[in-house]
Amino acid sequence: MATNETSNHPAHCDVTVQLSDCGRQDAHAVFASLDRVFAACDPVDPGETHTGGAEPTVWMATFDSGSARGEGETGGEPPALGTRVNALLTGDAHAVDEVEKALARIFEVHSTESVSGEHEREARLQLGPR
């Protein structure tokens, strides 16, 4: 059975979502949408203000796929994205599938690559506005 010993997250936090090639507002839109579906294991708000210096190149949050709140209710209008966002999902294969399905209900999703291991799966997606 896979453990989460190499991470600071509890074992139930089973899917890490990394976003790249996007700004703060797009990262906020994606993470806030996922937080309405699954419990986040980290603070998911990248913050509304920028304090100077370079923006991060990768935004990251971890979600508990076992904490689904209904059938993916996202609450209202689909979030607007300013650009296509690259997402990397890693974790338990079933958990990654659940998060990928939730993203597909919220955004236009194009799968660019999927790699499966013995217990884990990595999925590379490109998210766009609906």
PyMOL commands that set and color helices and strands:
alter all, ss='L'
color gray80, all
select helices_A, chain A and resi 24-37+65-67+93-106
alter helices_A, ss='H'
color red, helices_A
select strands_A, chain A and resi 15-20+39-40+58-64+85-92+108-116+120-128
alter strands_A, ss='S'
color yellow, strands_A
deselect
rebuild
show_as cartoon
